[in-house]
Amino acid sequence: MTRPRPMRERACAWLRALLRGGAAAALLWTAVPGEAQAAPRDDVRGAYDQAKEQFNNLELDQALATLDAAVARAEGAGIASDPTLGPLHVLRGGIIFSNTGNRAQALAAFKQAVACDYNSTLPIELRSPELQKLLEEARRGTTRPSNDAIVHTAPVYGRGGDVEVAAQANVPLPDGAQLVLYWRKAGDSAEFTGVSMTTFGNFGTATIAAAEHADAGIEYFIYAFDANGSTTLANRGDKEHPLVIQPSGDAAVVAAGGEQGKTGDDGKPEQPKNKPKKNKGKSKLPRVFINLGFGTGAGIARGSAELTYQQFTPGPGSTSYQTREQACALGRWATGRGALPDQVGFSQKLNAISGITGVLPASVGDLTAAYDQDYCSQHHPVTTGLASAPFHIAPEVGVRVSNRIVLSLFARLQVVTGSRVFTENPTKRADDSFNNEVRSPNPPGFRRRPPFTWAIGLKLKYFFGKDDRKFRVFAGGFAGYGHSRLRVNMGFTNDRNGNSVPDAIDIGYSGPAGPNGTVDVNDCVVVWPYTSGCVPPPPGEPPPGDPGVADRKLAQDVATGTSSNDIRIDTVKIGPGFVGGLVGFNYQLVKHFALFAEFDVGVWFPATSSALFDLTVGPVITF
């Protein structure tokens, strides 16, 4: 960046000479009619806004050029000492320091600022301790031009003309503070009308239209309030001792005692009752927001797992595994994907696969009679508790529909669910699957994934804070349609051979256990697909190929070959309706680019009702 040229020395010398002229000279600016200065002051305000925007976009050289040109135009218009130039000189000094680090040039600019407005303050973007010390140093080297709480000269107005009222708070006005003009026709007993003055820095203006005062005399007073309107910072006159002016070509007439404000019992100025609302003006909040959020979430998992059928736990001592469970395991495997068939459809499937050697643990009739579609269709329950929704992408397009309200359309695309469910491969032919997966000592497993998880909805956001702030907090609500999935640790291993028994506890037989822990052959139930699991071993050394020994060993190989880390991770699907509230912030880095963070709390319903908490952050393109 190039170093900015310094301010012309003649302007600096002129301003110092003006200060030496004393308090009376410092008040000369208020005697100039408002009409004569309105256009130059508007130019000053416009240049300040433009330079501040350039500064926020890191266009420091352009911002300095804008300020220098505005100061030159103000000098040409005869308002070089006008208080509205205070904010320009402060901004100029801050940019010089940010751009070059030149302390002397920044201090010179600050001295020009306090010469125009003794109470000039730094904009929020420049409020560093070092710059604040520089500004205080400039103030210490300058004489306060007036001790009045509000510096003001009564305006002159003619019949049929508007009354232009100007005033300068002789105290630093905090962010969002307001100057308020209260007026009524002279001699009128009505309440004073409050008018928010257009404020720039510590300087404010207001107009009383000719049609409103109707060529009558005017009683008025001026108050300065904090941002909440609850604390009086300064006043000139009050409702008991108003200032009074009459339409005339002569100097304005001010009533005796009108220079002082009335104080209450606590020594503070008495505040008028009818405080006006501040003029909101045009919002500086961007009109369009294009968000791309990245986030994670957590919710309350309850109900049943999405991809895991109810698992069985056969073995010695178990009486829960019977022909019905054999039929369920067969029906789930034979169906592969989709809904389980009714009893007729199940019988047809059994007949279709009955040619595969060893596939049926009982007759088609017995299996069909034991089959219960509703029971077999049940999914495994999950333990209610907090579960994660690992990662989502949330594109959003919002439009500002009022000064503070943004309406947006958003999507929630859960690209990571964390699901790890392995079963037999449902796409294989039945004979291939049975011989190479279901009856394998080391089944490879096929990963089943839930469908793509999406949701879409509307958000309404209300932005808090002052309009010119880069950092804006918002809150609001949302509603929409779609699903989310919560990651759930099922607490048992996968079922890679597809027999509805977790692989780590696979076994070839089940039934009540006797005193020695064994299952009597008469009470034994084979666990599918180990159709010879209940065949007792012959006395002595079993012959090679003994079916009972082979099936029991096959089940044992599956169990012992399963890693303890092969835990089944399933999901709980929630939705499809949802509604909730949100809170977050938007930080405008530069003109068209911002960052946001948002925390959502939603209720999802009705299929599986749950609460979901989402945290989303990301970039924003704004217009």
Buried (B, 14 or more C-beta within 10 A) or exposed (E): EEEBEBBEEEBBEBBEEBBEEEBEBBBEBBEBEBEEBBEBBEBBBEBBBBBBBBBBBEBBBBBBBBBBEBBBBBBEBEBBBBBBBBBBBBBBBBBBBBBBEBBEBBBBBBBBBBBBBBBBBBBEBBEEEEBEEBBEEBBEEBEEBBEBBBBBBBBBBEEEBBBBBBBBBBBBBEEBBBBBBBBBBBEEEEEBBBBBBBBBBBBBBBBBEBEBBEEBBBBBBBBBBBBEBEEBBBBBBBBEBBBBBBBEEEEBEBBEEBEBBBEEEEEEBBBBEEBBEBEEEEBEBBEBBBBBBBBBBBBBBBBBBBBBBBBBBBBBEBEEBBBBBBBBBBBBBBBBEEEBBEBEBBBEBBEEBEEBEBBBBBEBEBBBBBBBBEBBBEBBEBEEEEBBBBBBBBBBBBBBEEEBBBBBBBBBBBEBBBBBBBBBBBEBEBEEBBBBBBBBEEBEBBEBEBEEBBBEBEBBBEBEBEBBBBEBEBBBBBBBEBBBBBBBBBEBBBBBBBBBBBBBBBBBBBBEBEEEEEBEEEEBBBBBBBBBBBBEEEEEEEEEEBBBBBBBBBBBBBBEBBEEEBBBBBBBBBBBBBEBEBBBBBEBBEBBEBBBBBBBEBBBBEEBBBBBBBBBBBBBBBE
